[in-house]
Amino acid sequence: MHFNELKVEEKILRAIEQLGYTEPTEVQEKVIPVALDKQDVLVKSKTGSGKTASFAIPLCELVDWEENKPQALVLTPTRELAVQVQEDITNIGRFKRIKGLALYGKSPFSKQKLALKQKTHIIVGTPGRVLDHIEKGTLDVSKIEYLVIDEADEMLNMGFLQQVESIVKLLPKNRTTMLFSATLSDQIKKLSSKYMKQAVSIEIDSAEENAPNIEHVKYVVMEELKLSLLEKLTIIENPDSCIIFCRTKERVDQLVDSLDEKGYTADKIHGGMMQEDRFEVMDEFRKGEFRYLIATDVAARGIDIEDITHVVHYDVPLEQESYVHRTGRTGRAGRSGKSIMFATPHEDKFVREIEAFIGFSIPTGIDLSADKVAQNRAAFNAKMKEQPEAKVSKSEQLNANITKLYFNGGKKKKLRAVDFVGTIAKIDGMTADDIGIITIQDNVTYVEILNGKGSLVLKTMRNTTIKGKLLKVHIAHK
């Protein structure tokens, strides 16, 4: 099957093609038609199955560009995931000029309040901050027609149920609701029956998804020997890109320091870090600037990187679901991966619970003999000295032909989006389809020019008035 069989308009097809989507995954094939029909849908699907696009594509298709108030709301459990989903929506809706906005905590409220005054089609956010904006009157939800609750199981684990319910009660009753979860507990089923109308239930068989792609192994090891086991393991496995999970941020800090001393290219991410620093580390990891990311479970959400070859559970997760979410960072988009768990002798109870939850017993890993370590050390050292291969992000090709222009006039000069579109579309060689997202603030306006036509517009607009006003124009600073 191809995306063009899913009744998606040409502008969206063009964007997803440039993003490298070739044919729909199982979850996309099943969810997109139901969502386009505006039916409520309850989806059980693990992360890495392409589920973000399964709701992002229909949302971009269904929202009306003319409407200034938000029409869709996507709730996510973590800030990283909110940003990731918002980027995906912006990329998929690029040629339709769909504007997505991420709302999350530990980021200035006033800046978000200002952004909400712009035309915004789709809001993506964490429950606390979204509720805050609704209650303070800065987020108008009167036109919301579509609600997506993403990673619902993690929402419940993180204690967001009350906030999610408070938000749902404030939304228009007449709407389409989509709920996505890696696991379907009784609590999630209860939530769906309470707020959804005759939801279509879609289950993507996780056993089928997991089996071919991810190899699972475990090692029983004394706590004080974990670091030397990790060193042997990484020398023998020699991963290209690896996430190592610890239970607490203190453990993450200690481990990253130990690996730094041993010359590993490593960095860390945990809840105690500033949000900007977390985004920066994720961005560098996504680009392949270092090989080893040490993380707590909070970071397991929103890491959508296709080339992670290994996941190491340095500490056994205490929640069975966490094992699934951590493991889901590897073997993405049809690639293979390896999940390796370190368990101390007294953690067998947790290991048994995880095995019961995933439905199979995890075999013990191969013997990491001194001979094997010696054989592999040269290759490991060589890879450590190499600069990791820079990874091209999904959106790089799409964004390569886009130029963002700055104009020194906005709302105070009574300028509107239609004024910019009307003027720019009249330039020889330009059409309205070459104009992307327009952001109008009080004194400045940003206009995205698509299809490699930025320099043409820049040159012409230096001598062309908009609504009788000659504005300064230059390429916007990133």
Secondary structure as the mmCIF struct_conf table of DSSP 4:
data_model
#
loop_
_struct_conf.conf_type_id
_struct_conf.id
_struct_conf.beg_label_comp_id
_struct_conf.beg_label_asym_id
_struct_conf.beg_label_seq_id
_struct_conf.end_label_comp_id
_struct_conf.end_label_asym_id
_struct_conf.end_label_seq_id
HELX_RH_3T_P HELX_RH_3T_P1 PHE A 3 LEU A 6
HELX_RH_AL_P HELX_RH_AL_P1 GLU A 10 GLN A 18
TURN_TY1_P TURN_TY1_P1 LEU A 19 GLY A 20
BEND BEND1 GLU A 23 GLU A 23
HELX_RH_AL_P HELX_RH_AL_P2 GLU A 26 LEU A 36
TURN_TY1_P TURN_TY1_P2 ASP A 37 LYS A 38
STRN STRN1 VAL A 41 LYS A 44
TURN_TY1_P TURN_TY1_P3 THR A 47 GLY A 48
BEND BEND2 SER A 49 GLY A 50
HELX_RH_AL_P HELX_RH_AL_P3 LYS A 51 LEU A 62
BEND BEND3 VAL A 63 VAL A 63
TURN_TY1_P TURN_TY1_P4 TRP A 65 GLU A 66
BEND BEND4 LYS A 69 LYS A 69
STRN STRN2 ALA A 72 LEU A 75
BEND BEND5 PRO A 77 THR A 78
HELX_RH_AL_P HELX_RH_AL_P4 ARG A 79 ILE A 92
TURN_TY1_P TURN_TY1_P5 GLY A 93 GLY A 93
HELX_RH_3T_P HELX_RH_3T_P2 ARG A 94 LYS A 96
TURN_TY1_P TURN_TY1_P6 ARG A 97 ARG A 97
STRN STRN3 GLY A 100 LEU A 103
BEND BEND6 GLY A 105 SER A 107
HELX_RH_AL_P HELX_RH_AL_P5 PHE A 109 ALA A 115
TURN_TY1_P TURN_TY1_P7 LEU A 116 LYS A 117
BEND BEND7 GLN A 118 GLN A 118
BEND BEND8 HIS A 121 HIS A 121
STRN STRN4 ILE A 122 GLY A 125
HELX_RH_AL_P HELX_RH_AL_P6 PRO A 127 GLU A 135
TURN_TY1_P TURN_TY1_P8 LYS A 136 GLY A 137
BEND BEND9 THR A 138 LEU A 139
TURN_TY1_P TURN_TY1_P9 SER A 142 LYS A 143
STRN STRN5 TYR A 146 ILE A 149
BEND BEND10 GLU A 151 GLU A 151
HELX_RH_AL_P HELX_RH_AL_P7 ALA A 152 ASN A 157
TURN_TY1_P TURN_TY1_P10 MET A 158 GLY A 159
HELX_RH_AL_P HELX_RH_AL_P8 LEU A 161 LEU A 170
BEND BEND11 LEU A 171 LEU A 171
BEND BEND12 LYS A 173 ASN A 174
STRN STRN6 THR A 176 SER A 181
BEND BEND13 ALA A 182 THR A 183
HELX_RH_AL_P HELX_RH_AL_P9 ASP A 186 TYR A 195
BEND BEND14 LYS A 197 GLN A 198
HELX_LH_PP_P HELX_LH_PP_P1 ALA A 199 ALA A 199
STRN STRN7 VAL A 200 GLU A 203
HELX_RH_AL_P HELX_RH_AL_P10 SER A 206 ASN A 213
STRN STRN8 ILE A 214 VAL A 220
HELX_RH_3T_P HELX_RH_3T_P3 GLU A 223 LEU A 225
HELX_RH_AL_P HELX_RH_AL_P11 LYS A 226 GLU A 237
BEND BEND15 ASP A 240 SER A 241
STRN STRN9 CYS A 242 PHE A 245
BEND BEND16 ARG A 247 THR A 248
HELX_RH_AL_P HELX_RH_AL_P12 LYS A 249 GLU A 261
TURN_TY1_P TURN_TY1_P11 LYS A 262 GLY A 263
STRN STRN10 ALA A 266 ILE A 269
TURN_TY1_P TURN_TY1_P12 GLY A 271 GLY A 272
BEND BEND17 MET A 273 MET A 273
HELX_RH_AL_P HELX_RH_AL_P13 GLN A 275 ARG A 286
TURN_TY1_P TURN_TY1_P13 LYS A 287 GLY A 288
BEND BEND18 GLU A 289 GLU A 289
BEND BEND19 ARG A 291 ARG A 291
STRN STRN11 TYR A 292 ALA A 295
HELX_RH_3T_P HELX_RH_3T_P4 ASP A 297 ALA A 300
TURN_TY1_P TURN_TY1_P14 ARG A 301 GLY A 302
TURN_TY1_P TURN_TY1_P15 GLU A 306 ASP A 307
STRN STRN12 HIS A 310 HIS A 313
BEND BEND20 TYR A 314 ASP A 315
BEND BEND21 LEU A 318 GLU A 319
HELX_RH_AL_P HELX_RH_AL_P14 GLN A 320 THR A 327
TURN_TY1_P TURN_TY1_P16 GLY A 328 ARG A 329
BEND BEND22 THR A 330 GLY A 331
HELX_RH_3T_P HELX_RH_3T_P5 ARG A 332 GLY A 334
STRN STRN13 GLY A 337 ALA A 343
HELX_RH_3T_P HELX_RH_3T_P6 PRO A 345 GLU A 347
HELX_RH_AL_P HELX_RH_AL_P15 ASP A 348 ILE A 358
TURN_TY1_P TURN_TY1_P17 GLY A 359 GLY A 359
BEND BEND23 PHE A 360 PHE A 360
HELX_LH_PP_P HELX_LH_PP_P2 SER A 361 PRO A 363
STRN STRN14 THR A 364 THR A 364
HELX_LH_PP_P HELX_LH_PP_P3 GLY A 365 ASP A 367
HELX_RH_AL_P HELX_RH_AL_P16 ALA A 370 LYS A 385
BEND BEND24 GLU A 386 GLU A 386
HELX_LH_PP_P HELX_LH_PP_P4 GLN A 387 SER A 393
TURN_TY1_P TURN_TY1_P18 LYS A 394 SER A 395
HELX_RH_AL_P HELX_RH_AL_P17 GLU A 396 ALA A 400
TURN_TY1_P TURN_TY1_P19 ASN A 401 ASN A 401
STRN STRN15 THR A 403 PHE A 407
BEND BEND25 ASN A 408 ASN A 408
HELX_RH_3T_P HELX_RH_3T_P7 LYS A 411 LYS A 413
TURN_TY1_P TURN_TY1_P20 LYS A 414 LYS A 414
HELX_RH_AL_P HELX_RH_AL_P18 ALA A 417 ALA A 425
TURN_TY1_P TURN_TY1_P21 LYS A 426 LYS A 426
BEND BEND26 ILE A 427 ILE A 427
TURN_TY1_P TURN_TY1_P22 ASP A 428 GLY A 429
HELX_RH_3T_P HELX_RH_3T_P8 ALA A 432 ASP A 434
STRN STRN16 ILE A 435 ILE A 440
BEND BEND27 ASP A 442 ASN A 443
STRN STRN17 THR A 445 ILE A 449
TURN_TY1_P TURN_TY1_P23 ASN A 451 GLY A 452
HELX_RH_AL_P HELX_RH_AL_P19 GLY A 454 MET A 461
TURN_TY1_P TURN_TY1_P24 ARG A 462 ASN A 463
STRN STRN18 THR A 465 ILE A 466
TURN_TY1_P TURN_TY1_P25 LYS A 467 GLY A 468
STRN STRN19 LYS A 469 LEU A 470
STRN STRN20 VAL A 473 ILE A 475
HELX_LH_PP_P HELX_LH_PP_P5 ALA A 476 HIS A 477
#
